[in-house]
Amino acid sequence: MFAGLPGPRTIDTVPPLSPRQPRFRYPPDRGLFRARADMAKASAMTAPTTPLILYNSLTRAPEPFRPIDPANVRVYSCGPTVYNYAHIGNLRAYVFTDTLSRVLRWKGWPLTHIINITDVGHLTSDADAGDDKMEAAARKSGQDIWAIARHYTDAFKRNLKDLGIAEPTRFPLATEHVPQMIDFAKAIESKHCYRLPDGLYFDVTTVPDYGRLARHQEDEGESRIDPVAGKRHPADFAIWRASAPGEQRQMEWDSPWGPGAPGWHLECSVMSKQYLGAQFDIHTGGIDHREIHHPNEIAQNQAHSCTADSGANIWMHNNFLVDRTGKMSKSSGEFLTLQALMDRGFHPLAYRLMCLQAHYRSEMEFGWDGLAAAQVRLKRLVQTVEGLRSRADAPEKGDAATYRERLDAALSDDLATPRALPVLDEMLGDKKLSPGVRLAALADFDATLGLQLATLTRADLRTRPRSATLDEAEIAAQLVERRAARADKDFARSDAIRDTLLAAGVEVMDGDPLGWDWKPVLPVQQDFDVGSNIPEVW
């Protein structure tokens, strides 16, 4: 724990750098391991056969997915810059990527998936102006930069686990690949780069069709690029950033261009090539990367391979998480984290479900009412599955193959999770199928959607705000006493116990059709602009 390092200012006051256990029941066999078990169980059946169609940002069109090597599908996802906590908009990207990975495995393709960790090189500007985010965080906090990187990397991985996101094949760190980045830059320098006093720059006119991914001329993507004195062209970008004379950096390496650090775009070209090859199947990232980061990455790939190949056959981008005022992006330091949602009494899988209710290429509006509705929907699903488990020994009846085919059709259409969720609802409620048949069919939905319905319980979802004052044993004792008072027709005592529980953040649910006995009282919604108070997207 690094007590002196300031954490993010969130809606709820969260102690800085204090990793807390999630305030919900989550048995140790869940999360990452449960995700892999779900996929393994479903993959034991015959692989689904509907051709997979994915939207390629490079061509702006849906395309059939044809793996380069069917025995090893290779996917690269841009990971976090670990200078601060991930906000919930950032995490939407990994729910999307996890859905993609799950569908690929479910369809029978072995997968190598890389998510990089940017622990050096990402500037406070998307292009070549500003300060290195890691160095800026270290100076502001007075902490060791390596400790900062480790802490926020661990926090990011906990977020993934809480969301039921399967761990990738590898989390390579940028700082562990600097020698390879220097070699990469040396290989392309003579034909594609030029030197300036502040480093080595890439000349974007030396590669074919630069900016095709961003459609710069149509979309004015270069408007986000700040000018740097001496650059030949506005879109040219830094391959290596030399340290200024007298500058004291905690992260610095010697290079042919002087002491300094690699440019942000370089790491993804180097690490994707090292772990996936010069040309691989799919590259994912947030839609903000489509404008600058990924076009620069493509330019580096073309220069190094001496071809027009982009590095990936398909480029996929998830859209922004927005509120009513705009997308989640740059801010002064306040932002919503997954932990903040949990502290308000929301289960992290409710946020995952909320993400699945919107198509990954659509903007997704965040609101507390919407999140609460997703939590209620999750509870209804869990209650239904629990009821099926209690009757699992009933004689087998019916065939759920049609539901599997409909799930396959929805997910094969560019991961149309909003179409897949109603199929799940219909299957679980189909009384023509015996409980055992429905539970068996659930394996496919858990494998692809990652909601862990086969193992999640109502008790797991009894999440409460961080401010709650009673534990579950105390709540149970109060409920027993209240039921006794009601049986004795002592309604004054019954009402007093109800009011005591309500003051402690527990609402008694008399006659609730879901049969939950009680639910947490969520905090009153605050007026908070989650769109204009979010840290810069990675």
C-alpha positions in Angstrom: 0.0 0.0 0.0 1.3 3.4 -0.9 -0.5 5.8 1.5 1.0 8.9 0.1 -0.2 8.4 -3.4 -3.5 10.1 -4.1 -6.2 8.0 -5.6 -9.0 9.3 -7.9 -11.7 11.6 -6.7 -14.8 9.6 -7.2 -18.5 10.2 -6.5 -18.1 8.2 -3.3 -15.1 9.2 -1.2 -12.7 6.3 -1.8 -9.5 6.1 0.3 -6.5 6.4 -2.0 -4.6 3.2 -2.9 -6.5 1.0 -0.5 -7.3 -2.2 -2.3 -10.6 -3.4 -0.6 -12.3 -6.7 -0.9 -15.4 -6.4 -3.1 -18.5 -6.0 -1.0 -20.4 -8.9 -2.4 -20.1 -12.6 -2.1 -17.9 -14.0 -4.9 -16.7 -17.5 -4.2 -13.0 -18.1 -5.2 -13.9 -20.4 -8.1 -15.7 -17.6 -9.9 -14.3 -14.7 -12.0 -11.5 -15.7 -14.4 -11.4 -19.4 -13.5 -15.2 -19.6 -13.8 -15.1 -17.9 -17.2 -12.7 -20.5 -18.5 -14.8 -23.3 -17.0 -18.0 -22.0 -18.6 -16.3 -21.9 -22.0 -14.8 -25.3 -21.6 -18.2 -26.8 -20.7 -19.9 -25.3 -23.7 -17.1 -26.2 -26.1 -17.5 -29.9 -25.2 -20.5 -29.8 -27.5 -20.3 -29.5 -31.3 -19.0 -26.1 -32.3 -21.7 -23.7 -33.6 -21.8 -23.5 -37.4 -23.2 -20.0 -38.3 -20.5 -18.0 -40.1 -19.0 -15.3 -38.0 -19.4 -11.8 -39.4 -17.4 -8.9 -37.8 -17.4 -5.2 -38.6 -14.0 -4.2 -39.9 -13.2 -0.5 -39.1 -10.5 -0.5 -41.8 -13.0 -1.2 -44.6 -16.1 0.3 -42.8 -18.0 -2.9 -43.6 -19.0 -6.2 -42.0 -16.8 -9.1 -43.2 -16.8 -12.9 -42.8 -14.1 -13.9 -40.2 -11.6 -16.2 -41.8 -8.7 -17.0 -39.5 -5.2 -17.0 -40.8 -4.6 -20.2 -38.9 -7.7 -22.0 -37.6 -5.6 -23.8 -35.0 -4.5 -20.5 -33.4 -6.7 -17.3 -33.8 -4.6 -14.3 -32.7 -6.1 -11.2 -31.1 -4.4 -8.1 -29.8 -6.2 -5.6 -27.6 -4.9 -2.2 -26.6 -4.6 -2.2 -22.8 -4.5 0.5 -20.1 -2.0 3.2 -19.3 -1.5 2.4 -15.6 -1.1 5.9 -14.1 -4.5 5.8 -12.5 -7.6 3.7 -12.0 -9.7 2.6 -15.0 -13.0 4.3 -15.3 -16.1 2.4 -16.3 -15.9 3.8 -19.9 -12.5 2.2 -20.2 -13.8 -1.1 -18.8 -16.5 -1.3 -21.4 -13.8 -2.0 -24.0 -12.7 -5.2 -22.1 -16.3 -6.4 -21.8 -16.5 -6.1 -25.6 -13.1 -7.8 -26.1 -14.1 -10.6 -23.6 -17.3 -11.2 -25.5 -15.3 -11.5 -28.8 -12.8 -13.9 -27.2 -15.6 -16.0 -25.7 -17.4 -16.3 -29.0 -14.3 -17.3 -30.8 -13.5 -20.0 -28.3 -17.2 -21.1 -28.3 -17.0 -21.5 -32.0 -14.1 -23.9 -31.6 -11.1 -21.7 -32.4 -8.1 -21.9 -30.1 -7.1 -18.4 -29.1 -4.0 -16.4 -28.3 -5.0 -13.1 -26.8 -2.7 -10.3 -25.9 -3.6 -7.2 -23.7 -0.6 -4.9 -23.3 0.1 -2.8 -20.2 1.3 0.7 -21.0 3.6 1.6 -18.2 5.7 4.2 -20.1 5.4 6.5 -23.1 1.7 7.6 -23.2 1.6 11.4 -23.2 -1.1 13.6 -21.7 -1.9 14.5 -25.3 -3.0 11.8 -27.8 -0.1 12.9 -30.1 3.3 14.3 -29.3 2.6 17.2 -26.9 2.4 17.1 -23.2 4.0 15.0 -20.5 4.4 11.3 -20.0 1.3 10.2 -17.9 3.4 7.9 -15.7 6.1 10.5 -15.0 3.4 13.2 -14.3 1.7 10.9 -11.8 5.1 10.1 -10.1 6.0 13.8 -9.8 2.5 14.7 -8.5 2.5 12.0 -5.8 6.2 11.9 -5.0 6.0 8.1 -5.3 8.2 5.6 -7.1 7.0 5.3 -10.7 7.5 1.5 -10.8 5.3 1.1 -7.6 2.6 3.3 -9.2 2.6 1.1 -12.3 2.4 -2.1 -10.3 -0.5 -0.8 -8.1 -2.7 0.4 -11.0 -1.9 -2.8 -13.0 -3.1 -4.9 -10.1 -6.2 -2.7 -9.8 -7.0 -3.1 -13.5 -6.7 -6.9 -13.2 -9.0 -6.9 -10.2 -11.5 -5.0 -12.3 -11.4 -7.6 -15.0 -11.8 -10.4 -12.5 -14.8 -8.7 -10.9 -16.4 -8.3 -14.3 -15.9 -12.0 -15.1 -13.5 -11.2 -17.9 -11.3 -14.1 -18.8 -7.6 -13.5 -18.4 -5.7 -13.2 -21.8 -2.8 -15.3 -22.8 -0.4 -12.6 -21.8 -0.2 -9.1 -20.3 3.1 -7.8 -21.7 4.5 -4.7 -20.1 5.9 -1.9 -22.3 8.9 -1.4 -20.0 10.0 -5.0 -20.6 10.1 -4.5 -24.3 12.1 -1.3 -24.7 15.2 -3.0 -26.3 12.9 -4.6 -28.9 11.4 -1.1 -29.5 14.8 0.4 -30.1 15.7 -2.4 -32.6 12.3 -1.9 -34.4 13.0 1.9 -34.7 16.5 1.3 -35.9 15.2 -1.0 -38.7 12.8 1.7 -40.0 14.8 4.8 -39.4 16.6 5.3 -42.6 13.6 5.1 -44.9 10.8 6.4 -42.7 12.1 8.6 -39.9 13.9 11.9 -39.2 15.5 13.5 -36.2 14.5 16.5 -34.3 16.1 17.9 -31.1 13.3 16.2 -29.0 13.5 12.8 -30.6 13.0 10.6 -33.7 9.9 11.2 -35.8 8.0 9.1 -38.3 7.3 10.6 -41.7 3.7 9.5 -42.5 4.2 10.2 -46.3 6.6 7.3 -46.6 3.9 4.7 -46.2 0.9 4.0 -48.5 -2.6 5.5 -47.7 -1.7 6.8 -44.2 -4.8 7.5 -42.1 -7.1 5.2 -44.1 -8.4 3.7 -40.8 -9.3 7.1 -39.4 -10.5 8.5 -42.8 -8.5 11.7 -41.9 -9.5 13.7 -44.9 -13.2 12.9 -44.3 -13.3 12.9 -40.5 -10.7 15.6 -39.7 -8.9 13.3 -37.4 -5.8 15.4 -37.4 -7.6 18.2 -35.5 -6.6 16.3 -32.3 -2.9 16.5 -33.1 -1.0 19.3 -31.5 1.8 21.0 -33.5 5.4 20.2 -32.7 8.1 22.6 -34.0 10.1 21.1 -36.9 7.7 18.3 -37.9 7.6 17.9 -41.7 3.8 17.1 -41.6 1.2 17.7 -39.0 0.4 13.9 -38.6 4.1 12.9 -38.2 4.6 11.3 -34.8 7.3 10.5 -32.3 9.0 7.1 -32.4 11.5 8.0 -29.7 11.3 11.0 -27.3 14.6 12.3 -26.2 14.9 13.5 -22.6 15.4 17.3 -22.4 18.7 18.6 -21.1 18.6 18.5 -17.4 15.4 16.6 -17.2 15.2 14.0 -14.4 13.0 11.0 -15.5 12.5 7.9 -13.4 12.0 5.9 -16.6 14.8 6.4 -19.2 16.8 4.3 -21.6 19.9 4.9 -23.7 19.3 4.8 -27.4 21.0 5.8 -30.7 18.9 9.0 -30.4 20.0 9.9 -26.9 18.6 9.0 -23.5 14.8 9.0 -23.4 11.7 6.8 -23.8 9.8 5.2 -26.6 6.8 6.9 -28.2 3.4 5.5 -27.2 2.5 4.0 -30.6 5.7 1.9 -30.9 5.0 -0.6 -28.1 1.9 -2.1 -29.8 3.6 -2.7 -33.1 6.5 -4.3 -31.3 4.6 -6.5 -28.9 1.9 -7.6 -31.4 4.6 -8.7 -33.8 6.6 -10.5 -31.1 3.6 -12.5 -29.7 1.3 -12.7 -32.7 3.4 -12.3 -35.8 3.6 -9.6 -38.4 0.1 -10.2 -39.6 -2.6 -11.5 -37.2 -6.3 -11.9 -37.1 -8.0 -9.1 -35.0 -6.9 -5.9 -33.4 -9.3 -4.3 -30.9 -9.5 -1.0 -29.0 -11.7 2.0 -28.2 -13.1 4.1 -31.0 -10.8 7.0 -29.8 -7.8 4.8 -31.0 -9.2 4.7 -34.5 -8.3 8.3 -35.1 -4.6 8.6 -34.1 -3.1 5.6 -32.2 -4.1 2.8 -34.6 -3.3 4.7 -37.8 0.2 5.4 -36.4 0.5 1.7 -35.4 -0.4 0.7 -38.9 2.1 3.0 -40.4 4.9 1.5 -38.3 3.8 -2.0 -39.2 3.9 -1.1 -42.9 7.3 0.4 -42.6 8.8 -2.6 -40.8 7.2 -5.2 -43.0 7.9 -3.2 -46.2 4.3 -4.0 -47.3 0.9 -2.3 -47.3 -0.3 -4.7 -44.7 -1.9 -3.1 -41.7 -0.8 -5.8 -39.2 -4.3 -7.2 -38.5 -6.9 -8.5 -40.9 -9.7 -7.0 -39.0 -9.7 -3.8 -36.8 -12.6 -3.6 -34.3 -13.5 -0.6 -32.1 -16.1 -0.2 -29.3 -17.9 3.0 -29.0 -18.0 5.5 -26.1 -19.8 5.3 -22.8 -21.7 8.6 -22.6 -24.0 10.4 -20.3 -26.5 13.1 -21.3 -23.7 15.7 -21.7 -21.2 13.7 -23.9 -18.6 10.9 -24.0 -16.4 9.9 -21.1 -13.0 11.5 -21.8 -10.7 14.1 -20.5 -11.2 15.7 -17.1 -9.8 17.3 -14.1 -9.5 14.1 -12.1 -13.0 13.0 -11.0 -14.3 9.8 -12.5 -16.5 6.7 -11.9 -14.6 3.5 -11.2 -16.0 0.0 -10.9 -15.3 0.1 -7.2 -17.4 3.2 -6.9 -20.4 1.3 -8.4 -19.7 -1.5 -6.0 -19.6 0.9 -3.1 -23.0 2.1 -4.0 -24.4 -1.4 -3.8 -24.2 -2.6 -7.4 -22.8 -6.0 -8.3 -20.1 -5.7 -11.0 -22.0 -8.2 -13.2 -24.9 -5.8 -13.3 -22.5 -3.4 -15.1 -21.4 -6.2 -17.4 -25.1 -6.9 -18.2 -25.7 -3.2 -18.8 -22.8 -3.3 -21.4 -24.3 -6.3 -23.1 -27.6 -4.6 -23.5 -26.0 -2.2 -25.9 -24.2 -3.2 -29.1 -20.5 -2.6 -28.8 -20.4 -0.3 -31.8 -23.2 1.9 -30.4 -22.8 4.7 -27.9 -23.9 3.5 -24.5 -25.6 5.9 -22.1 -24.8 5.5 -18.5 -27.3 6.4 -15.8 -28.0 5.2 -12.3 -31.5 4.2 -13.2 -30.2 2.1 -16.1 -27.7 0.4 -13.9 -30.3 -0.3 -11.2 -32.6 -1.8 -13.9 -29.7 -4.1 -15.1 -29.2 -5.2 -11.5 -33.0 -6.1 -11.2 -32.8 -8.0 -14.5 -29.8 -9.9 -13.3 -31.6 -10.8 -10.1 -34.6 -12.1 -12.1 -32.3 -14.3 -14.2 -30.6 -15.6 -11.1 -33.9 -16.4 -9.4 -35.1 -18.2 -12.5 -32.0 -20.3 -12.6 -32.1 -21.1 -8.9 -35.7 -22.4 -9.4 -34.5 -24.6 -12.3 -31.7 -26.0 -10.1 -34.2 -26.9 -7.4 -36.1 -29.0 -10.0 -33.1 -30.4 -11.9 -34.1 -34.0 -11.2 -37.4 -33.8 -13.1 -37.7 -36.1 -16.1 -35.9 -34.8 -19.2 -38.2 -33.2 -21.7 -37.7 -31.2 -24.9 -34.8 -30.1 -27.0 -33.1 -26.7 -26.7 -31.2 -26.9 -30.0 -33.3 -24.1 -31.5 -32.2 -21.7 -28.8 -28.5 -22.5 -29.3 -29.0 -21.8 -33.0 -30.6 -18.5 -32.3 -27.8 -17.5 -29.9 -25.3 -18.5 -32.6 -27.2 -16.4 -35.2 -27.2 -13.3 -32.9 -23.6 -13.5 -31.8 -22.4 -14.4 -35.3 -23.9 -11.1 -36.5 -21.1 -8.9 -35.3 -21.6 -9.9 -31.6 -25.2 -8.7 -31.4 -25.5 -9.2 -27.6 -28.7 -7.1 -27.4 -30.4 -9.8 -29.6 -28.9 -12.7 -27.6 -30.2 -11.6 -24.2 -33.9 -12.0 -25.1 -33.1 -15.5 -26.4 -31.7 -16.3 -23.0 -34.9 -15.0 -21.3 -37.1 -17.0 -23.6 -35.1 -20.2 -23.1 -35.1 -20.0 -19.4 -38.9 -19.5 -19.4 -39.8 -22.2 -21.9 -41.9 -24.7 -19.9 -41.8 -27.1 -22.8 -38.3 -27.8 -21.8 -37.5 -29.6 -18.5 -35.3 -27.8 -15.9 -32.4 -30.0 -16.7 -32.5 -29.3 -20.4 -32.7 -25.6 -19.8 -29.8 -25.7 -17.4 -27.7 -27.6 -20.0 -28.6 -25.0 -22.6 -27.5 -22.3 -20.1 -23.9 -23.4 -20.5 -23.8 -21.8 -24.0 -25.1 -18.5 -22.8 -22.7 -18.4 -19.8 -19.8 -19.3 -22.1 -20.5 -16.5 -24.4 -22.2 -13.7 -22.3 -20.2 -14.4 -19.2 -23.0 -13.7 -16.6 -22.1 -16.8 -14.6 -25.8 -17.6 -14.1 -25.1 -21.3 -13.6 -23.3 -20.6 -10.3 -24.4 -17.1 -9.2 -26.9 -17.1 -6.2 -29.3 -14.6 -4.8 -27.0 -14.3 -1.8 -24.2 -13.2 -4.1 -26.4 -10.4 -5.4 -27.3 -9.0 -2.0 -24.8 -6.2 -2.4 -25.1 -3.2 -0.2 -23.7 0.3 -0.2 -20.3 0.8 1.5 -22.1 3.0 4.1 -24.3 0.1 5.2 -24.1 -0.5 9.0 -25.5 -4.0 9.5 -24.0 -7.3 8.3 -26.1 -10.1 6.9 -26.3 -12.0 10.1 -27.7 -9.0 11.9 -30.2 -8.4 9.1 -31.3 -12.1 9.2 -31.9 -11.9 13.0 -33.9 -8.7 12.6 -36.1 -10.3 9.8 -36.7 -13.4 12.0 -37.8 -11.1 14.9 -40.0 -9.1 12.5 -41.7 -12.2 11.1 -42.5 -13.3 14.7 -43.9 -9.9 15.5 -46.2 -10.1 12.4 -47.3 -13.6 13.4 -48.2 -12.2 16.8 -50.0 -9.3 15.1 -47.7 -6.9 16.9 -47.6 -4.6 13.9 -46.1 -1.7 15.9 -43.1 -3.8 16.7 -43.0 -5.1 13.1 -43.0 -1.5 11.7 -40.3 -0.4 14.2 -38.0 -3.2 13.0 -38.7 -2.3 9.4 -37.9 1.4 10.1 -34.7 0.4 11.9 -33.6 -1.7 8.9 -34.4 1.0 6.5 -32.3 3.5 8.4 -29.4 1.0 8.1 -29.8 0.7 4.4 -32.0 -2.4 4.2 -35.5 -2.3 2.6 -37.8 -5.2 3.6 -39.6 -6.5 0.6 -43.0 -7.8 1.9 -44.9 -9.7 -0.8 -42.2 -9.1 -3.4 -42.8 -11.5 -6.4 -39.0 -12.1 -6.6 -39.0 -13.3 -3.0 -35.8 -11.6 -2.0 -37.0 -10.8 1.6 -34.8 -7.6 1.6 -32.8 -5.5 -0.8 -30.1 -2.8 -0.3 -31.3 0.8 -0.3 -29.2 2.4 -3.1 -28.0 6.0 -2.4 -30.1 8.8 -3.8 -28.9 9.7 -7.3 -26.5 12.6 -7.3 -26.3 15.2 -10.0 -22.9 14.4 -11.3 -21.5 15.0 -14.8 -19.8 11.7 -15.5 -19.1 12.8 -19.1 -17.0 15.9 -18.4 -15.2 14.5 -15.3 -13.4 11.5 -16.5 -9.6 11.0 -17.0 -8.3 11.0 -20.5 -9.1 7.7 -22.3 -6.1 5.4 -22.9 
